[in-house]
Amino acid sequence: MSYPLVKRVSHRMLGEMLRMMLNELVYFDLTLEEGRTLSRAFTAVAYDWRRTDFIYLSPLGGDDEFSAAVTQDGVHVETADGGHHLNWDDVTELAERLAVE
């Protein structure tokens, strides 16, 4: 499997959701609206990374918050298991997948 990726999952209370996977162990379950919101944020920083230095989202469907520093090289996501870097190609791909899944 190639990461990062987005796939549809079902939540027993929230229904249809998106799972944004950064690798086998690091993922975020997002409602469809949260996925679209994160897609817009990713698109904005990929277009002009200098306009913001941080992205934050507290998804309803999971226990982990999404927090990422925006840098010249991409987005650095902080997780309980440490940091995970997404280059601009990864960020753009996730933005597209979160918008259409």
N, C-alpha and C positions, 0 to 999 in steps of 0.2 A: 504494500500500500504506500502511496506517495502522500506525504504530508507537506503543508497543512491541507486539511480537507473539511468539507461540510457535508453532513448527511442528515436526513430526516429521522427523528426518533419519536416515540410516543411516551408521554408522561401520564401516569394514571389519574392525576387530578387536572393537569393543565392541557392535556390533549396533544395535538401535533406540535412538535418543537424542532429546532435545529441544533445539532451537536457540532460545534466548531472544534475540530481536533488539531492540536499543534503537533502532537506525536501520539504514540500508543497510550501513554499514561496521562497526558495533559489535555483536558478538554473542558469546554464550557457548554452547558445546555441553555439554550436561549429560546424564548418565545419567538414567534414569527416576527412580531413587532420589534423586539429587542434585536433580532438579526438584521432587520432593515435599518434600525438606528445605528448599529455598529457598522454596517455597510456604508452608510453616509459619512460616519466619522472617519473610517478608513479611506474613503474616496477623497475627503477633504484634506487629510494630512498627506496623502500620496500626491495630490495636486500641488500643495504648498506646505511643506513640513515646518516652515518657519512660523506659521500662524498660531501654533499651539505646542505645548511641551508635554501634555499628558492627556490620556484617554482613560475614562473610568466608567464602569457599568456594574451594577449589582443585579445580576440576573435572578429572576424569580424561581427558576427551576433547579437551581443548584446552590450549594453551600459556599462556593468560591466566587469571589468578586473578580472582575476583569479590570486590571490596572496595568497601564503600559506607558512607558516614557517614549516620547517621539524624539528621534535623533536624526542626524543627517543621513545615516545609513539605513534607517528603517524604524521599526517599532520594537522596543524591548519590553516583553511581557513579564511581569513579576507573578510568580506562583508560589504555592506552599513548598513545592519541590525545587525552587530556585528560579532563575531567569531563563527566558527563552527568546531568542532574537528572531524577528521576522524581517527579511529584507523587503525592499519596495515591490519586487515581483510577487512575493508572498502576500503582502498587504493588498495589492491590487487584485490578485486572484481571490482572496478571501472576500473582498468587497463585492466582487462580481457574484460569487457563489451565495453569499448571504442575501443578496438582493433578489436572486431568482429561485432559490430552493424553496 
